[in-house]
Amino acid sequence: MAVNIPGIIAIVVFYLLILAVGMWAGRRGKKDENSTESENAMLAGRNIGGFTGLLTLTATWVGGGYINGTAEVIFNPKQGAVWCQGPIGSSLGLIIGGLFFAKKFRSQGYVTMLDPFQQRYGRRMGGLLVVPELLGDIFWGAGILAALGASLSVVLDLDLVVCVLISAAIAVVYTLFGGLYSVVYTDVIQLFCIFIGTWLCVPFALTNPNVSSITSTQLTRLLYTPVITPVNATLNITTFQVSNSTGWFGVWDNRRTGIWIDYFLLLTLGGIPWQAYFQRVLAAKSTNNIRAISVTSGFLCMIMAIPSFLIGAIGASTDWPNTAYGKDPAVAGEASQILPIILQYLTPTWVSFFGLGAVSAAVMSSADSCILAASTVFAKNVYKEVFRPKASETEIVWVMRFSIFVVGAMSTAMAVTVKTIYGLWYLCSDMVYVILFPQLICVVYLKFTNTYGSLCGFIVGMILRFGGGEELLFLPAVIKYPFYDDTTGTQYFPFRTFAMLCSLMWIVVVSLITKVIFENGKVPLRFDIFYCYHEDPGKDPEPEKKDVEVDLLENGSNVSRTVTKFRGNGKSEDEAML
């Protein structure tokens, strides 16, 4: 297959459009005089309106892994619709996040998701909790860039490395130039591209003569396995053995119920404590509608998954040997590329270009978000809070910009060299679910929790999670949970959820115990090594932070308040209405 020149021209035009919008947004972004220089870069001056916030939040979740992964799971004969948890789990995560966390975070005027952790548990404990979030964003970016490179290489017949480098460079340039303003407004364009491009491809693929009715392949489908014989090799022909397999709906396996529950809760609850989500929540212009924005984006995410769902079913209903592709992707081990394969071989050329633009838009809308999220967390919660507490606003902004370049380079390097990026991302998602989600519940709703409980919960969660084994890291199962299969080494018990609940319990129990023994004088305060119940004599007792929060009320007036917060167990929070 020769290099696809028209396809290259189309993708270049699309990339130039995205770059132009990103640069324009960075120059036109409104700076809020009540926000610091770093907040203007990280949170767009907290000036993101309701409609724009809805679109950028949806676009961030509807990424390359979302649309490619949905089509892959539906198409894969070993999975099918009953195992397609991503769209529902991600959507429910946005809804739950909106109902229980979004307004609470926005009303406190935090800059990043990790701010309340460092204010409650201290700079260093908060810095420890940064690790799974930071690694998750880097691996997430690498995974979706690799997916985009593979998709472009299928349709354009270009080298994967070239595709990844160009895509990453575009995302880094406009993110570096305009911060969240550029990311938000390119997200709006990209979401429209995703919606139009994916829906445009569906009717053309459905009506392709090599595609049978998707209702006929719901329960059973055909697999085409190539037959290798000396005669075929001599004549350079390929014949296929046709066999029946599970249809695109999939088959429920009762034994794997625990695994299904584990991953569903991981996708739902583990999708909440991510900086990319809270960055948009905290950038909202007002607290009044942020809950509705998050909930509505959850429903939009479900709608955006429908075309990918249909494309996966179309792939399972196709007579692949009769197409120009000439082989069954499910048998050839190329199920992960089913969406770009269908774009290339089951739709007209001009339609495939729109579909390719949709795939590129989906990936870039997530890539720029995770690059900015990781850079923001590093500059604010690691560089400033841990290493340079007295860093100026200008210094923080430049550290963030440098971090954007570094994170982009790291994600790009991993995308072109590491073969198990998605595995690493899933592992970090495990850590976010097992470690950060219980910590998030405690820091928001359980004000008595302290650094002792947080640290114990962190350790217990790590032990129980990795004790269950991890194939990616070649770790055997030290803890054999109920229903463990010694033959395959499979944990059928939902041990990730068990580890998360145990982590939550330890945070609560240890915090209560230390609160009682220190406050009641059972243990002298000199043993309060984390200074949760008395001031550190070696530090200035002045409050560590003063936030000026500006809320736009329903009547359009502004109310400012200075929020003075002390590190410790969170008991010293004074608010003065100005």
C-alpha positions in Angstrom: 0.0 0.0 0.0 1.4 3.4 -1.1 1.5 6.4 1.0 -2.0 8.0 1.1 -1.3 11.5 -0.2 -4.9 12.8 0.0 -5.2 11.5 3.5 -1.9 13.2 4.5 -3.2 16.5 3.1 -6.5 16.1 5.0 -4.8 15.4 8.3 -2.4 18.3 7.8 -5.3 20.7 7.3 -7.0 19.3 10.4 -3.8 19.7 12.5 -3.2 23.2 11.2 -6.8 24.1 12.2 -6.3 22.7 15.7 -3.0 24.6 16.1 -4.5 27.8 14.9 -7.4 27.6 17.3 -5.1 26.7 20.2 -2.8 29.7 19.5 -5.8 32.0 19.1 -7.3 30.9 22.3 -4.0 31.4 24.1 -3.8 35.0 22.9 -7.4 35.9 23.4 -7.7 34.3 26.9 -9.2 36.6 29.4 -7.0 37.1 32.5 -8.8 37.4 35.8 -7.4 40.2 38.0 -8.6 38.3 41.1 -6.5 35.2 40.2 -2.8 34.8 40.4 -0.6 34.4 37.4 -0.3 30.6 37.9 -4.1 30.3 38.3 -4.6 32.1 35.0 -2.3 29.6 33.3 -3.5 26.5 35.1 -7.2 27.4 35.4 -7.9 29.9 32.7 -8.5 32.5 35.3 -11.5 30.5 36.6 -13.4 32.0 33.6 -14.8 28.9 31.8 -18.5 29.2 31.1 -21.1 26.5 31.4 -21.4 25.5 27.7 -17.7 25.6 27.1 -17.1 23.7 30.3 -19.5 21.0 29.3 -17.9 20.4 26.0 -14.3 20.4 27.3 -15.2 18.0 30.1 -16.8 15.6 27.6 -14.0 15.9 25.1 -11.4 15.1 27.8 -13.1 11.8 28.6 -14.1 10.9 25.0 -10.5 10.3 24.0 -8.7 7.9 21.6 -8.9 5.0 24.1 -12.6 5.7 24.6 -13.7 5.4 21.0 -11.0 3.0 19.8 -11.4 0.8 23.0 -15.2 0.7 22.7 -15.1 -0.5 19.1 -12.4 -3.1 20.0 -14.2 -4.6 22.9 -17.5 -5.0 20.9 -15.6 -6.5 18.0 -13.4 -8.9 20.0 -15.0 -12.4 20.1 -13.5 -13.0 23.6 -15.3 -10.0 25.0 -18.4 -8.3 23.4 -20.9 -5.9 24.7 -21.4 -7.5 28.1 -17.8 -6.7 28.9 -17.8 -3.2 27.4 -17.7 -1.3 30.7 -15.7 1.8 29.6 -18.6 4.1 28.4 -21.0 3.4 31.2 -18.3 3.4 33.9 -16.7 6.6 32.7 -20.1 8.3 32.4 -21.2 7.3 35.8 -17.9 8.5 37.2 -18.6 12.0 35.8 -22.1 11.9 37.2 -21.0 10.8 40.7 -18.1 13.3 40.6 -20.6 16.0 39.8 -23.1 15.1 42.5 -20.7 14.6 45.4 -17.3 16.3 44.7 -17.4 19.0 42.1 -19.2 21.8 44.0 -17.3 21.1 47.2 -13.9 21.5 45.4 -14.9 24.6 43.4 -16.4 26.4 46.4 -13.0 26.0 48.3 -11.1 27.7 45.5 -8.4 25.0 45.1 -5.9 25.2 42.3 -5.3 21.5 41.8 -7.0 18.3 43.0 -4.1 17.6 45.4 -4.4 20.9 47.3 -6.8 19.7 49.9 -4.6 16.6 50.6 -1.5 18.8 51.2 -3.5 21.2 53.4 -4.9 18.4 55.5 -2.1 15.9 55.6 0.9 18.0 55.0 3.2 18.8 52.1 5.1 15.6 52.1 2.2 13.2 52.5 0.4 15.1 49.8 3.5 14.8 47.7 3.4 11.0 48.1 -0.2 11.0 46.9 0.8 12.9 43.8 2.8 9.9 42.5 -0.1 7.7 41.2 -1.8 10.7 39.7 1.4 12.0 38.0 2.4 8.6 36.6 -1.2 7.9 35.5 -1.3 11.1 33.4 2.1 10.4 31.8 1.1 6.8 30.9 -2.3 7.9 29.8 -0.8 10.4 27.4 1.7 7.8 26.1 -1.1 5.2 25.5 -3.4 7.5 23.5 -0.5 8.9 21.4 0.5 5.3 20.6 -3.1 4.6 19.6 -3.2 7.6 17.4 0.1 6.7 15.7 -1.2 3.2 15.0 -4.4 4.5 13.6 -2.7 7.0 11.3 -0.2 4.4 10.2 -3.1 2.1 9.1 -4.9 4.7 7.1 -2.0 6.8 5.8 0.6 4.1 5.6 3.1 6.4 7.4 5.7 5.3 9.9 4.2 5.1 13.4 7.1 7.2 14.9 6.5 10.0 12.5 2.7 10.1 13.2 3.3 10.1 17.0 6.0 12.8 16.9 3.9 15.2 14.8 0.7 14.7 16.8 2.6 15.2 20.1 4.4 18.3 18.8 1.1 19.9 17.9 -0.5 19.2 21.3 2.5 20.4 23.2 2.9 23.6 21.2 -0.5 25.0 21.8 -0.7 23.7 25.4 2.6 25.4 26.1 1.5 28.6 24.5 -1.9 29.1 26.0 -2.3 26.7 29.0 -5.8 25.7 29.9 -7.4 28.4 27.6 -5.8 26.7 24.5 -6.7 23.2 25.7 -10.4 24.1 26.4 -11.1 25.8 23.1 -9.4 23.1 21.0 -11.4 20.6 23.0 -14.6 22.3 21.7 -13.5 22.0 18.1 -12.3 18.4 18.6 -15.5 17.3 20.2 -17.5 18.5 17.2 -15.0 16.7 14.9 -15.5 13.5 16.9 -19.3 13.7 16.8 -19.5 14.4 13.0 -16.7 12.1 11.9 -17.8 9.0 13.8 -21.5 9.3 12.9 -20.7 10.1 9.3 -18.8 6.8 8.9 -21.5 4.5 10.4 -24.1 4.6 7.6 -21.5 4.0 4.9 -20.0 1.1 6.8 -23.4 -0.4 7.5 -24.4 -0.4 3.9 -21.1 -1.9 2.6 -21.9 -5.0 0.5 -19.5 -7.1 2.6 -21.4 -6.3 5.8 -24.3 -8.4 6.9 -27.0 -7.2 9.3 -25.6 -6.5 12.8 -28.7 -8.1 14.3 -27.8 -11.4 12.7 -24.4 -11.5 14.4 -25.5 -10.5 17.8 -25.2 -14.0 19.3 -23.0 -15.8 16.7 -20.6 -14.6 14.1 -18.1 -16.1 11.7 -14.3 -16.2 12.1 -12.0 -16.6 9.1 -8.8 -18.5 9.9 -6.2 -18.7 7.1 -5.3 -22.2 6.0 -1.6 -22.6 5.3 -0.7 -25.4 2.9 2.2 -26.1 0.5 -0.1 -25.6 -2.4 -1.4 -22.3 -1.2 2.2 -21.1 -0.6 3.2 -22.2 -4.1 0.3 -20.5 -5.8 0.5 -17.5 -3.5 -3.2 -17.8 -2.5 -5.0 -17.8 0.8 -7.9 -19.9 1.7 -9.9 -19.6 4.9 -11.5 -22.0 7.4 -14.8 -20.6 8.5 -15.9 -21.3 12.0 -18.7 -20.0 14.3 -17.8 -17.9 17.3 -19.5 -15.7 19.9 -21.3 -12.7 18.5 -20.7 -9.1 19.3 -23.1 -9.2 22.3 -20.7 -11.6 24.1 -21.3 -14.3 26.6 -21.6 -13.9 30.4 -19.3 -16.0 32.4 -20.5 -16.4 36.0 -17.0 -17.3 37.2 -15.8 -13.9 36.1 -18.5 -11.9 37.9 -16.0 -10.7 40.5 -13.6 -9.5 37.8 -16.5 -7.7 36.1 -17.5 -5.9 39.3 -13.9 -5.0 40.1 -13.3 -3.4 36.8 -16.6 -1.7 36.6 -16.1 0.0 40.0 -12.5 0.8 39.0 -13.7 2.6 35.8 -16.5 4.3 37.7 -15.0 5.4 41.0 -11.4 5.3 39.9 -12.3 7.8 37.1 -13.1 10.6 39.6 -9.8 11.5 41.3 -7.9 12.7 38.2 -6.5 16.2 37.8 -7.8 16.4 34.3 -11.3 16.2 35.7 -10.9 18.6 38.6 -8.9 21.1 36.5 -12.1 21.8 34.6 -14.2 21.8 37.7 -11.9 24.3 39.3 -11.8 26.5 36.2 -15.5 27.0 36.2 -16.7 30.6 36.4 -19.2 29.8 39.2 -20.1 27.1 41.6 -23.8 27.4 40.7 -23.8 25.2 37.7 -20.7 23.0 38.0 -22.7 20.1 39.4 -25.0 20.2 36.4 -22.1 20.5 34.0 -20.4 17.4 35.3 -23.7 15.3 35.4 -24.7 16.4 31.9 -21.2 15.6 30.5 -21.7 12.0 31.8 -24.8 11.6 29.7 -23.0 13.1 26.7 -20.2 10.6 27.1 -22.7 7.8 26.8 -24.1 9.3 23.6 -20.6 9.7 22.1 -19.9 6.0 22.5 -22.8 4.9 20.3 -21.0 5.2 16.9 -18.0 3.3 18.3 -20.4 0.6 19.6 -21.9 0.3 16.1 -18.6 0.2 14.4 -17.5 -2.7 16.6 -20.7 -4.6 15.7 -20.1 -3.8 12.0 -16.6 -5.3 12.2 -18.1 -8.5 13.7 -20.6 -8.7 10.8 -18.1 -8.3 8.0 -16.9 -10.9 5.5 -13.3 -9.9 5.8 -11.7 -12.1 3.1 -13.8 -10.4 0.5 -12.6 -7.0 1.4 -9.4 -5.3 0.3 -8.0 -5.9 3.8 -8.1 -9.7 3.0 -8.0 -11.1 6.5 -10.0 -11.2 9.7 -8.6 -8.7 12.2 -9.8 -10.8 15.1 -7.8 -13.8 13.9 -4.8 -11.7 12.8 -4.5 -10.2 16.3 -5.4 -6.7 15.1 -8.7 -6.2 17.0 -7.3 -3.1 18.6 -7.2 -1.4 15.2 -10.7 -2.3 14.1 -11.9 1.3 14.0 -9.2 2.6 11.6 -9.4 -0.6 9.6 -13.2 -0.1 9.0 -12.6 3.5 8.1 -10.0 2.5 5.5 -11.7 -0.6 4.0 -15.4 -0.2 4.5 -16.1 3.5 3.7 -15.4 5.7 0.7 -12.1 7.5 0.8 -13.5 11.0 1.5 -15.5 9.5 4.4 -12.5 7.8 5.9 -10.7 11.2 6.0 -13.5 12.6 8.2 -13.3 9.5 10.4 -9.6 9.8 10.7 -10.0 13.4 11.7 -12.4 12.2 14.4 -9.9 9.7 15.7 -7.1 12.3 15.7 -9.4 14.8 17.5 -10.3 12.3 20.1 -6.7 11.5 20.9 -5.5 15.1 20.9 -8.4 16.2 23.2 -7.1 13.7 25.8 -3.4 14.1 25.1 -3.3 17.8 25.7 -5.4 17.4 28.9 -3.2 14.8 30.5 0.0 16.7 29.6 -1.4 19.9 31.1 -2.7 18.0 34.2 0.6 16.4 35.0 2.5 19.6 34.5 0.1 21.5 36.7 0.3 19.0 39.5 4.1 18.9 39.3 4.5 22.7 39.3 2.0 23.4 42.1 2.1 20.3 44.4 5.6 19.0 44.0 7.9 22.0 43.0 6.2 24.7 45.0 4.7 22.8 48.0 7.6 20.3 48.6 10.8 21.9 47.2 10.2 25.7 46.8 7.4 27.0 49.1 8.5 30.6 48.5 8.5 30.3 44.7 7.1 33.3 42.9 4.1 33.1 40.6 6.2 33.7 37.6 8.6 31.0 38.6 5.7 28.5 39.0 4.4 29.4 35.6 7.7 28.8 34.0 8.1 25.5 35.8 4.7 24.5 34.5 5.7 25.4 30.9 8.9 23.5 31.2 7.0 20.5 32.7 4.6 20.6 29.7 7.6 20.1 27.4 9.1 17.3 29.6 5.8 15.4 30.1 5.1 15.7 26.4 8.5 14.4 25.6 8.3 11.5 28.1 4.8 10.4 26.8 6.0 10.6 23.2 9.2 8.6 24.0 7.1 5.9 25.7 4.5 5.9 22.9 7.2 4.9 20.3 9.3 2.5 22.5 7.3 0.8 25.2 5.0 -2.1 24.1 2.9 -2.3 27.3 1.8 1.3 27.7 -1.9 0.5 28.1 -0.9 -2.0 30.7 1.1 0.6 32.6 -1.9 3.0 32.4 -4.3 0.4 33.7 -1.9 -0.3 36.6 -1.8 3.4 37.5 -5.6 3.5 37.2 -5.5 0.7 39.8 -3.4 2.9 42.0 -5.7 5.9 41.6 -8.7 3.7 42.5 -7.2 1.8 45.4 -5.1 4.7 46.9 -6.6 8.1 45.8 -10.3 7.4 45.9 -10.5 6.5 49.6 -8.2 9.4 50.4 -10.6 11.7 48.4 -13.6 10.6 50.3 -11.8 11.2 53.6 -10.4 14.6 52.7 -13.8 15.9 51.5 -16.2 14.3 53.9 -14.3 13.0 57.0 -12.7 16.1 58.5 -11.2 14.2 61.5 -8.9 12.2 59.3 -5.2 13.0 59.6 -1.7 12.2 58.3 -1.4 9.0 60.4 -4.5 7.6 58.9 -3.7 8.7 55.4 -0.2 7.1 55.5 -1.5 3.8 57.0 -4.3 3.7 54.4 -1.7 4.3 51.6 0.5 1.4 52.9 -2.4 -1.0 53.4 -3.8 -0.3 50.0 -0.5 -0.9 48.3 0.1 -4.2 50.2 -3.3 -5.6 49.4 -3.2 -4.5 45.8 0.3 -5.8 44.9 -0.1 -8.8 47.2 -2.7 -10.0 44.8 -0.1 -10.2 42.1 0.6 -8.2 38.9 1.4 -9.9 35.6 2.8 -6.7 34.1 5.4 -6.4 36.8 6.0 -10.2 37.0 4.8 -10.2 40.6 3.3 -13.5 41.7 0.2 -13.6 43.9 1.4 -13.6 47.5 -2.1 -13.2 48.8 -4.5 -15.7 47.3 -7.9 -14.2 47.6 -11.1 -16.4 47.5 -11.7 -18.2 44.2 -8.1 -17.9 43.2 -7.2 -20.2 40.3 -3.8 -21.8 40.9 -3.7 -23.1 37.3 -4.0 -19.7 35.5 -3.0 -17.5 38.4 -6.3 -15.5 38.1 -7.8 -13.6 41.0 -11.6 -14.0 40.5 -12.3 -12.2 43.7 -12.7 -8.3 43.3 -9.5 -7.8 45.2 -8.9 -4.2 44.0 -12.2 -3.1 45.5 -11.4 -5.0 48.6 -8.0 -3.2 48.9 -9.7 0.1 48.3 -12.3 -0.5 51.1 -9.6 -1.7 53.5 -7.5 1.4 52.7 -10.6 3.5 53.5 -11.2 1.7 56.8 -7.6 2.1 57.9 -7.6 5.8 57.2 -10.7 6.2 59.4 -9.7 3.8 62.2 -6.1 5.1 62.6 -7.2 8.7 62.4 -9.8 8.2 65.1 -7.4 6.4 67.4 -4.7 9.0 67.0 -7.2 11.8 67.5 -8.4 10.2 70.8 -5.0 9.5 72.3 -3.5 12.9 71.4 -6.5 15.1 72.2 -7.2 13.3 75.5 -3.6 13.4 76.6 -3.1 9.6 76.5 0.1 10.1 74.6 2.3 13.2 75.0 2.2 15.6 72.1 6.0 15.3 71.6 5.2 12.0 69.9 2.9 13.7 67.4 5.6 13.5 64.8 3.4 14.7 61.9 2.3 17.8 63.9 -1.4 17.1 63.4 -2.3 18.3 66.9 0.3 20.9 67.7 2.4 23.4 65.8 5.8 22.4 64.5 8.2 24.5 66.7 10.8 24.5 63.8 8.4 26.3 61.4 6.8 29.7 61.2 3.4 29.4 62.7 1.9 31.7 60.1 -0.8 30.1 57.9 0.6 28.4 54.9 -1.9 29.6 52.4 -4.5 32.3 51.8 -6.9 31.8 48.9 -9.0 34.6 47.6 -12.1 33.0 46.1 -14.5 34.8 43.9 -17.9 33.3 43.2 -20.4 34.7 40.7 -23.8 34.6 42.4 -27.1 34.1 40.7 -27.8 37.8 40.7 -24.5 38.5 39.0 -22.7 40.1 42.0 -19.3 39.0 43.1 -18.6 37.8 46.7 -14.9 37.5 47.7 -13.7 35.7 50.8 -10.3 35.1 52.2 -9.8 31.5 53.2 -7.0 30.9 55.7 -5.9 27.3 56.0 -3.4 25.6 58.4 -1.8 22.3 57.7 -2.7 19.5 60.1 -6.0 17.8 60.7 -8.0 20.4 59.0 -9.6 21.9 62.2 -8.2 25.4 61.6 -10.2 26.9 58.8 -11.3 30.5 59.3 -13.4 32.3 56.7 -14.1 36.0 56.6 -16.7 37.4 54.3 -15.4 40.6 52.8 
